[in-house]
Amino acid sequence: MVNLTTTNIHKSYGDFKALSNISIDVPAGSIFGLLGPNGAGKTTLIRIITQIIIPDQGSVLLSGRPIGPADIAIIGYLPEERGLYKKMQVGELLLYLGQLKGLRKAQAMEQIKIWFNKFEISGWWNKKVEDLSKGMQQKIQFIATVLHQPKLVILDEPFSGFDPINANIVKDEIINMAKEGTTVILSTHRMESVEELCDYMVLINKAEKILEGSKKTIKNRYKTNTYEVLHKKRLGMLNHGFTKVSELAVDDDFFKTTIKMEYDKTPNELLLQLMDQVEIHAFEELIPDMNEIFISAVKGVSHE
């Protein structure tokens, strides 16, 4: 397993600052979300990690040592802009790309067969790439990225072009890779995928890092101390420190009420008040999802 660390990465193009002082730590065997609005600097950072471009300042370490040309063999990179040789047959293309990544022909053949079976595309060997749909080409691009069993996989919008069924197949494979020790960097605008897959994440906006940490830590930081209660009969007045945000009639007997507490109050105090007034059937803290956190952080809403 490998972990990846970047320290004080700077990159400019003339007067345009693409990255400013970006330091991240990607734990070994994790699925790490690289997030940010369009133009934030995500692709620039990926290109620096994959050594397509070099930073003006800063370092990239792979398991504690400077990343170098030899490490390309243990990295798999799926760029957002796809690139396949459209006139080639699928099997021929994957065999060629696998050998470019250092596999012997027999090894490449074995891995291609494994992935063809996983994706149920065994009959595609002689199909030309140009005859495939966008989603079918995306499957081939994904296989080409992971064919050589890289230790670090970087996926830029990997679900683009997939229908829900195939997107779930790819999600399952990403999870399996991480379970087997592969470190995965996932760059995507689909916050539901981040919610489902990522253990850790960083959010970059306007070339600067504005948020980083484990998913659990970040969610806790953005909690608003708000609870949702399903109860019988209407709820009356609450004590100081507890504010009824909304109350919705579910049917003739049941109501769903959202309550915000001051930070010096506890859920037990709220429950005691509720039990004095109503019959409780559900009690749940409302935790913001990653989409809400993304929007809030990019807009600069403080949650310190």
NUDRENBA-884622 format. One record per residue (C-alpha): residue number from 1; chain; x, y, z. Coordinates in pm, whole numbers. Example, Ala and Ser with C-alpha at 12.3 -4.5 7.8 and 13.67 -1.06 7.14 Angstrom:
2
nr / kette / east / north / up
1 / A / 1230 / -450 / 780 .
2 / A / 1367 / -106 / 714 .
//
This chain:
304
nr / kette / east / north / up
1 / A / 0 / 0 / 0 .
2 / A / 113 / 356 / -67 .
3 / A / 17 / 688 / 83 .
4 / A / 55 / 1018 / -99 .
5 / A / 151 / 1356 / 46 .
6 / A / 179 / 1692 / -124 .
7 / A / 347 / 1981 / 56 .
8 / A / 310 / 2351 / -27 .
9 / A / 229 / 2299 / -395 .
10 / A / 224 / 2621 / -597 .
11 / A / 153 / 2647 / -970 .
12 / A / 94 / 2956 / -1182 .
13 / A / 50 / 3021 / -1553 .
14 / A / 166 / 3376 / -1606 .
15 / A / -49 / 3593 / -1380 .
16 / A / -302 / 3315 / -1325 .
17 / A / -261 / 3125 / -999 .
18 / A / -373 / 2763 / -1048 .
19 / A / -267 / 2629 / -705 .
20 / A / -153 / 2808 / -392 .
21 / A / 13 / 2629 / -99 .
22 / A / -172 / 2300 / -142 .
23 / A / -78 / 2036 / 115 .
24 / A / -279 / 1714 / 135 .
25 / A / -229 / 1374 / 295 .
26 / A / -392 / 1075 / 124 .
27 / A / -387 / 773 / 361 .
28 / A / -282 / 436 / 219 .
29 / A / -572 / 218 / 112 .
30 / A / -827 / 498 / 139 .
31 / A / -1075 / 643 / -108 .
32 / A / -986 / 1013 / -103 .
33 / A / -1220 / 1273 / -250 .
34 / A / -1059 / 1559 / -442 .
35 / A / -1338 / 1816 / -463 .
36 / A / -1392 / 2167 / -587 .
37 / A / -1589 / 2382 / -833 .
38 / A / -1489 / 2402 / -1198 .
39 / A / -1157 / 2582 / -1232 .
40 / A / -1062 / 2531 / -868 .
41 / A / -729 / 2361 / -951 .
42 / A / -815 / 1992 / -915 .
43 / A / -692 / 1889 / -1259 .
44 / A / -371 / 2087 / -1216 .
45 / A / -301 / 1902 / -891 .
46 / A / -371 / 1566 / -1057 .
47 / A / -134 / 1651 / -1342 .
48 / A / 137 / 1739 / -1091 .
49 / A / 87 / 1410 / -903 .
50 / A / 101 / 1215 / -1230 .
51 / A / 413 / 1414 / -1337 .
52 / A / 250 / 1549 / -1651 .
53 / A / 351 / 1895 / -1530 .
54 / A / 584 / 2008 / -1253 .
55 / A / 497 / 2250 / -972 .
56 / A / 662 / 2590 / -939 .
57 / A / 718 / 2507 / -573 .
58 / A / 648 / 2221 / -333 .
59 / A / 689 / 1844 / -326 .
60 / A / 497 / 1523 / -386 .
61 / A / 590 / 1222 / -173 .
62 / A / 483 / 865 / -232 .
63 / A / 515 / 663 / 90 .
64 / A / 760 / 919 / 226 .
65 / A / 992 / 954 / -75 .
66 / A / 986 / 1198 / -367 .
67 / A / 772 / 1069 / -651 .
68 / A / 970 / 994 / -965 .
69 / A / 938 / 867 / -1325 .
70 / A / 958 / 502 / -1216 .
71 / A / 641 / 547 / -1010 .
72 / A / 431 / 591 / -1324 .
73 / A / 424 / 210 / -1341 .
74 / A / 228 / 188 / -1013 .
75 / A / -17 / 469 / -1094 .
76 / A / -341 / 436 / -1287 .
77 / A / -494 / 762 / -1414 .
78 / A / -839 / 802 / -1568 .
79 / A / -857 / 1161 / -1701 .
80 / A / -1187 / 1345 / -1740 .
81 / A / -1115 / 1387 / -2110 .
82 / A / -1107 / 1031 / -2240 .
83 / A / -850 / 910 / -2492 .
84 / A / -882 / 580 / -2680 .
85 / A / -755 / 483 / -3024 .
86 / A / -1091 / 468 / -3199 .
87 / A / -980 / 260 / -3499 .
88 / A / -833 / -19 / -3284 .
89 / A / -1018 / -327 / -3169 .
90 / A / -1096 / -339 / -2798 .
91 / A / -885 / -647 / -2719 .
92 / A / -590 / -527 / -2924 .
93 / A / -604 / -185 / -2759 .
94 / A / -614 / -318 / -2402 .
95 / A / -333 / -563 / -2477 .
96 / A / -122 / -276 / -2611 .
97 / A / -196 / -46 / -2315 .
98 / A / -133 / -323 / -2062 .
99 / A / 210 / -390 / -2209 .
100 / A / 286 / -17 / -2211 .
101 / A / 228 / -28 / -1833 .
102 / A / 484 / -306 / -1793 .
103 / A / 274 / -622 / -1812 .
104 / A / 397 / -920 / -2012 .
105 / A / 159 / -1025 / -2288 .
106 / A / 39 / -1329 / -2092 .
107 / A / -20 / -1116 / -1782 .
108 / A / -213 / -858 / -1981 .
109 / A / -427 / -1130 / -2142 .
110 / A / -507 / -1278 / -1801 .
111 / A / -611 / -940 / -1657 .
112 / A / -819 / -851 / -1964 .
113 / A / -1012 / -1177 / -1931 .
114 / A / -1076 / -1107 / -1561 .
115 / A / -1213 / -759 / -1636 .
116 / A / -1414 / -875 / -1937 .
117 / A / -1586 / -1128 / -1711 .
118 / A / -1647 / -867 / -1438 .
119 / A / -1807 / -625 / -1683 .
120 / A / -1980 / -900 / -1884 .
121 / A / -1824 / -788 / -2211 .
122 / A / -1650 / -1110 / -2322 .
123 / A / -1778 / -1065 / -2678 .
124 / A / -1617 / -724 / -2725 .
125 / A / -1262 / -836 / -2815 .
126 / A / -1298 / -772 / -3189 .
127 / A / -1524 / -466 / -3164 .
128 / A / -1374 / -138 / -3282 .
129 / A / -1365 / 137 / -3021 .
130 / A / -1541 / 379 / -3259 .
131 / A / -1839 / 143 / -3278 .
132 / A / -1898 / 154 / -2901 .
133 / A / -2137 / 388 / -2719 .
134 / A / -1996 / 648 / -2481 .
135 / A / -2077 / 428 / -2182 .
136 / A / -1918 / 122 / -2344 .
137 / A / -1603 / 323 / -2423 .
138 / A / -1599 / 437 / -2063 .
139 / A / -1584 / 74 / -1948 .
140 / A / -1282 / 16 / -2170 .
141 / A / -1114 / 333 / -2041 .
142 / A / -1169 / 221 / -1682 .
143 / A / -1023 / -125 / -1755 .
144 / A / -720 / 36 / -1920 .
145 / A / -666 / 245 / -1606 .
146 / A / -659 / -49 / -1362 .
147 / A / -538 / -332 / -1586 .
148 / A / -182 / -328 / -1447 .
149 / A / -310 / -342 / -1085 .
150 / A / -172 / -1 / -982 .
151 / A / -112 / 82 / -617 .
152 / A / -241 / 439 / -666 .
153 / A / -547 / 501 / -884 .
154 / A / -660 / 853 / -977 .
155 / A / -1012 / 877 / -1120 .
156 / A / -1136 / 1206 / -1265 .
157 / A / -1516 / 1194 / -1307 .
158 / A / -1520 / 814 / -1348 .
159 / A / -1902 / 787 / -1364 .
160 / A / -1947 / 1020 / -1659 .
161 / A / -2144 / 849 / -1935 .
162 / A / -2258 / 555 / -1722 .
163 / A / -2617 / 456 / -1660 .
164 / A / -2705 / 382 / -1293 .
165 / A / -2644 / 6 / -1328 .
166 / A / -2294 / 42 / -1473 .
167 / A / -2212 / 328 / -1234 .
168 / A / -2288 / 91 / -946 .
169 / A / -2066 / -178 / -1098 .
170 / A / -1776 / 68 / -1114 .
171 / A / -1848 / 187 / -758 .
172 / A / -1828 / -172 / -636 .
173 / A / -1493 / -217 / -812 .
174 / A / -1356 / 103 / -657 .
175 / A / -1459 / -21 / -311 .
176 / A / -1301 / -361 / -379 .
177 / A / -974 / -202 / -491 .
178 / A / -954 / -1 / -169 .
179 / A / -1030 / -312 / 39 .
180 / A / -741 / -487 / -134 .
181 / A / -505 / -201 / -44 .
182 / A / -517 / 27 / -348 .
183 / A / -512 / 397 / -268 .
184 / A / -780 / 578 / -470 .
185 / A / -810 / 951 / -541 .
186 / A / -1159 / 1031 / -668 .
187 / A / -1232 / 1365 / -832 .
188 / A / -1601 / 1415 / -901 .
189 / A / -1885 / 1666 / -893 .
190 / A / -2129 / 1394 / -785 .
191 / A / -2157 / 1453 / -412 .
192 / A / -2369 / 1140 / -366 .
193 / A / -2067 / 939 / -483 .
194 / A / -1844 / 1121 / -235 .
195 / A / -2099 / 1052 / 39 .
196 / A / -2108 / 684 / -50 .
197 / A / -1743 / 611 / -128 .
198 / A / -1494 / 851 / 29 .
199 / A / -1320 / 805 / 363 .
200 / A / -1129 / 1134 / 347 .
201 / A / -1151 / 1443 / 129 .
202 / A / -1009 / 1783 / 46 .
203 / A / -1199 / 2077 / -99 .
204 / A / -1012 / 2325 / -318 .
205 / A / -1161 / 2657 / -423 .
206 / A / -993 / 2931 / -625 .
207 / A / -655 / 2753 / -608 .
208 / A / -659 / 2723 / -226 .
209 / A / -744 / 2443 / 14 .
210 / A / -1048 / 2538 / 221 .
211 / A / -1142 / 2207 / 383 .
212 / A / -973 / 1874 / 453 .
213 / A / -1025 / 1575 / 681 .
214 / A / -1216 / 1254 / 731 .
215 / A / -1578 / 1250 / 619 .
216 / A / -1692 / 1201 / 978 .
217 / A / -1485 / 1494 / 1109 .
218 / A / -1607 / 1727 / 835 .
219 / A / -1971 / 1631 / 886 .
220 / A / -1939 / 1691 / 1261 .
221 / A / -1789 / 2032 / 1193 .
222 / A / -2091 / 2132 / 984 .
223 / A / -2359 / 2000 / 1218 .
224 / A / -2618 / 2257 / 1321 .
225 / A / -2748 / 2086 / 1637 .
226 / A / -3082 / 2025 / 1466 .
227 / A / -3311 / 1729 / 1530 .
228 / A / -3616 / 1586 / 1360 .
229 / A / -3890 / 1429 / 1573 .
230 / A / -4187 / 1217 / 1465 .
231 / A / -4456 / 1236 / 1731 .
232 / A / -4828 / 1205 / 1805 .
233 / A / -5028 / 1525 / 1861 .
234 / A / -4903 / 1878 / 1824 .
235 / A / -4602 / 1998 / 2018 .
236 / A / -4645 / 2302 / 2242 .
237 / A / -4396 / 2566 / 2353 .
238 / A / -4035 / 2468 / 2424 .
239 / A / -3799 / 2603 / 2689 .
240 / A / -3535 / 2869 / 2621 .
241 / A / -3251 / 2729 / 2410 .
242 / A / -3479 / 2513 / 2194 .
243 / A / -3635 / 2655 / 1876 .
244 / A / -3907 / 2491 / 1672 .
245 / A / -3796 / 2537 / 1310 .
246 / A / -4091 / 2366 / 1144 .
247 / A / -4383 / 2136 / 1215 .
248 / A / -4548 / 1926 / 945 .
249 / A / -4866 / 1721 / 980 .
250 / A / -4796 / 1371 / 848 .
251 / A / -5159 / 1256 / 897 .
252 / A / -5442 / 1320 / 1141 .
253 / A / -5241 / 1195 / 1440 .
254 / A / -4871 / 1230 / 1358 .
255 / A / -4647 / 1534 / 1317 .
256 / A / -4286 / 1577 / 1209 .
257 / A / -4112 / 1863 / 1388 .
258 / A / -3764 / 2007 / 1329 .
259 / A / -3600 / 2157 / 1640 .
260 / A / -3273 / 2348 / 1669 .
261 / A / -3090 / 2350 / 2003 .
262 / A / -2837 / 2595 / 2142 .
263 / A / -2492 / 2436 / 2165 .
264 / A / -2497 / 2428 / 2546 .
265 / A / -2806 / 2204 / 2541 .
266 / A / -2811 / 1824 / 2513 .
267 / A / -3036 / 1577 / 2330 .
268 / A / -3141 / 1432 / 2665 .
269 / A / -3274 / 1772 / 2775 .
270 / A / -3473 / 1795 / 2454 .
271 / A / -3611 / 1444 / 2495 .
272 / A / -3727 / 1516 / 2850 .
273 / A / -3925 / 1814 / 2725 .
274 / A / -4075 / 1616 / 2439 .
275 / A / -4177 / 1322 / 2655 .
276 / A / -4369 / 1558 / 2882 .
277 / A / -4582 / 1672 / 2589 .
278 / A / -4604 / 1409 / 2313 .
279 / A / -4560 / 1042 / 2230 .
280 / A / -4228 / 1008 / 2041 .
281 / A / -4199 / 762 / 1752 .
282 / A / -3868 / 874 / 1595 .
283 / A / -3584 / 1104 / 1701 .
284 / A / -3297 / 1180 / 1465 .
285 / A / -3017 / 1432 / 1441 .
286 / A / -3008 / 1604 / 1102 .
287 / A / -2652 / 1575 / 967 .
288 / A / -2573 / 1783 / 655 .
289 / A / -2491 / 1582 / 345 .
290 / A / -2179 / 1643 / 139 .
291 / A / -2367 / 1852 / -117 .
292 / A / -2480 / 2095 / 156 .
293 / A / -2127 / 2106 / 302 .
294 / A / -1974 / 2167 / -42 .
295 / A / -2205 / 2461 / -112 .
296 / A / -2162 / 2606 / 236 .
297 / A / -1782 / 2584 / 228 .
298 / A / -1747 / 2729 / -122 .
299 / A / -1975 / 3019 / -29 .
300 / A / -1752 / 3085 / 272 .
301 / A / -2000 / 3010 / 549 .
302 / A / -1803 / 2969 / 873 .
303 / A / -1860 / 2669 / 1097 .
304 / A / -1577 / 2718 / 1343 .
//
